Amino acid sequence: RAAGYPEWMQVVGLVHDVGKMQFLWGGKAEGMEGTKTGHQWSLGGDTWVLGCKIPDSVVFPEFNKLNPDMKDPRYNTETGVYKRGCGLKNLSIAWGHDEYAYMVVKNHTEKMRAAGAKEEDLIPDEGLAMIRYHSCYPWHNKGEYDWAMSPGDEEIKAAVLRFNRFDL
């Protein structure tokens, strides 16, 4: 608020990590132990793009070779199943707390829009991108996936970087 950003960005700051609540779901009996060493360890942390080579700039890149997709020629190249310039919105992002929160807020926003809500009362696409990509450090911090960017994606990247000053 003190930085002078719009109200919707303050809301994004409050809800961007709501996907981490998945950590509380399940238990040992369901095979979904909610601990940092249980089966939900992947809910937090960096995200990356699926369908193409996992870059060495991700956290713990030594484990990339254990992913069977990295032995599959459809997925182990820089662009994989994508075309250069396809746009960020056309990339599949690894599942985690960001993607969950993005899907929840996007769905809610679409339902509110369909019900006639005023645009100024909704989270704009810029805010949805902040939620979805704030942990995609290989992209916004290391320069990976720039080959996928299309017109308008530079503004999205700038928005995510603006938001990330307040994250962590």
C-alpha positions as CSV (number, residue, x, y, z in Angstrom):
1,R,0.0,0.0,0.0
2,A,2.8,2.4,0.9
3,A,4.4,1.9,-2.5
4,G,1.2,3.3,-4.1
5,Y,0.2,0.2,-6.1
6,P,-3.5,-0.4,-6.8
7,E,-5.8,-2.2,-4.4
8,W,-6.0,-5.3,-6.6
9,M,-2.2,-5.7,-6.3
10,Q,-2.6,-5.7,-2.5
11,V,-5.2,-8.4,-2.8
12,V,-2.8,-10.4,-5.0
13,G,-0.2,-10.0,-2.2
14,L,-2.6,-11.6,0.2
15,V,-3.7,-14.5,-1.9
16,H,-0.7,-15.3,-4.1
17,D,0.4,-18.2,-1.9
18,V,-3.0,-19.6,-1.1
19,G,-2.1,-22.7,-3.1
20,K,0.2,-23.7,-0.2
21,M,-2.9,-24.7,1.7
22,Q,-2.8,-28.0,-0.2
23,F,-0.1,-28.8,2.2
24,L,-2.7,-29.4,4.8
25,W,-4.8,-31.8,2.8
26,G,-4.5,-35.6,3.1
27,G,-2.6,-37.7,5.5
28,K,-0.5,-40.8,5.6
29,A,-3.5,-43.1,5.0
30,E,-4.2,-41.4,1.7
31,G,-0.6,-41.3,0.6
32,M,-0.6,-37.5,0.9
33,E,1.4,-36.8,4.0
34,G,1.5,-33.0,4.4
35,T,5.1,-32.6,5.5
36,K,8.2,-31.1,3.9
37,T,9.5,-34.6,3.3
38,G,6.1,-36.2,2.5
39,H,4.5,-36.5,-0.9
40,Q,3.5,-32.8,-1.0
41,W,7.1,-31.5,-0.9
42,S,6.7,-30.0,-4.4
43,L,4.0,-27.5,-3.5
44,G,6.4,-24.8,-2.6
45,G,9.5,-23.6,-4.5
46,D,10.4,-22.7,-8.0
47,T,8.3,-23.7,-11.0
48,W,9.3,-24.4,-14.6
49,V,7.7,-25.1,-18.0
50,L,6.6,-28.6,-18.9
51,G,7.1,-30.0,-22.4
52,C,10.6,-28.7,-22.9
53,K,14.0,-29.1,-21.4
54,I,14.2,-28.3,-17.7
55,P,16.9,-25.6,-17.6
56,D,20.0,-26.0,-15.4
57,S,19.0,-22.7,-13.7
58,V,16.3,-24.4,-11.7
59,V,16.9,-25.3,-8.1
60,F,18.6,-28.7,-7.7
61,P,19.4,-29.1,-11.5
62,E,21.3,-32.3,-10.7
63,F,17.9,-34.0,-10.5
64,N,16.8,-33.0,-14.0
65,K,18.3,-36.1,-15.4
66,L,16.0,-38.3,-13.3
67,N,13.0,-36.9,-15.1
68,P,12.1,-39.4,-17.9
69,D,11.0,-36.5,-20.1
70,M,14.6,-35.4,-20.4
71,K,15.4,-38.7,-22.3
72,D,12.4,-38.1,-24.7
73,P,13.4,-36.1,-27.8
74,R,9.9,-34.5,-27.9
75,Y,10.6,-32.8,-24.6
76,N,14.4,-32.5,-24.1
77,T,15.1,-29.6,-26.4
78,E,15.0,-25.9,-25.5
79,T,11.6,-25.3,-27.1
80,G,10.3,-28.9,-26.8
81,V,6.6,-29.1,-27.9
82,Y,6.3,-25.3,-28.3
83,K,7.0,-22.8,-31.1
84,R,9.2,-19.8,-30.6
85,G,7.0,-16.8,-29.8
86,C,4.0,-18.9,-28.7
87,G,3.4,-16.7,-25.7
88,L,3.6,-17.4,-22.0
89,K,-0.1,-18.1,-21.7
90,N,0.4,-21.1,-24.0
91,L,3.0,-22.8,-21.8
92,S,2.1,-25.5,-19.4
93,I,3.6,-24.8,-16.0
94,A,4.7,-27.4,-13.5
95,W,2.1,-28.0,-10.7
96,G,2.7,-26.2,-7.5
97,H,1.1,-23.6,-5.2
98,D,1.3,-20.9,-7.9
99,E,-0.5,-22.9,-10.6
100,Y,-3.2,-23.9,-8.1
101,A,-3.8,-20.3,-6.8
102,Y,-3.8,-19.0,-10.4
103,M,-6.4,-21.5,-11.5
104,V,-8.6,-20.8,-8.4
105,V,-8.4,-17.0,-8.8
106,K,-8.8,-17.1,-12.6
107,N,-11.9,-19.3,-12.3
108,H,-13.4,-17.0,-9.6
109,T,-12.6,-13.9,-11.8
110,E,-14.3,-15.5,-14.8
111,K,-17.4,-16.4,-12.8
112,M,-17.6,-12.8,-11.4
113,R,-17.2,-11.4,-14.9
114,A,-19.9,-13.6,-16.2
115,A,-22.1,-12.5,-13.3
116,G,-21.7,-8.9,-14.4
117,A,-19.0,-7.6,-12.0
118,K,-17.3,-4.4,-12.9
119,E,-13.8,-4.8,-14.4
120,E,-12.3,-2.5,-11.7
121,D,-13.6,-5.0,-9.1
122,L,-11.7,-7.9,-10.6
123,I,-8.1,-9.1,-10.6
124,P,-6.7,-8.0,-14.0
125,D,-4.6,-10.3,-16.2
126,E,-1.5,-8.6,-14.9
127,G,-2.4,-9.7,-11.3
128,L,-3.2,-13.3,-12.5
129,A,0.2,-13.4,-14.1
130,M,1.8,-12.2,-10.8
131,I,0.2,-15.2,-9.1
132,R,1.0,-17.7,-11.8
133,Y,4.6,-16.8,-12.5
134,H,6.0,-15.3,-9.2
135,S,7.9,-18.6,-8.5
136,C,9.0,-19.2,-12.1
137,Y,12.5,-17.9,-11.3
138,P,14.1,-19.6,-14.3
139,W,12.0,-17.2,-16.5
140,H,11.9,-13.9,-14.7
141,N,15.2,-14.1,-12.9
142,K,17.5,-16.3,-15.1
143,G,16.2,-15.4,-18.7
144,E,15.0,-18.9,-19.5
145,Y,11.9,-19.3,-21.7
146,D,12.4,-15.8,-23.3
147,W,12.1,-17.7,-26.6
148,A,8.4,-18.3,-25.9
149,M,7.5,-14.7,-25.2
150,S,5.1,-12.9,-27.5
151,P,3.9,-9.3,-27.7
152,G,2.7,-8.2,-24.3
153,D,4.8,-10.7,-22.3
154,E,7.5,-8.1,-21.6
155,E,4.8,-6.2,-19.6
156,I,3.8,-9.4,-17.8
157,K,7.5,-10.0,-16.9
158,A,7.8,-6.4,-15.6
159,A,4.7,-6.9,-13.5
160,V,6.0,-10.1,-12.0
161,L,9.3,-8.5,-11.1
162,R,7.5,-5.5,-9.6
163,F,5.4,-7.9,-7.5
164,N,8.4,-10.0,-6.5
165,R,10.0,-7.0,-4.7
166,F,7.3,-7.7,-2.0
167,D,7.4,-11.5,-2.0
168,L,9.6,-13.6,0.2
